[in-house]
């Protein structure tokens, strides 16, 4: 996922270990994508959310 974000936006993301089962994508302190009860967001949803936030 980090490679896709870097390739699409040029941003070099930091990967931070969270709680077990946690998956959250932050941009400048704002959550833009996260794992929900339905599962993980798609790669396309994550990249689009990062792009929109930048």
Secondary structure, 3 states (H helix, E strand, C coil): CHHHHHHHHCCCCCCCCCCCCCCEEEECCEEEEECECCECCCHHHHHHHHHHHC
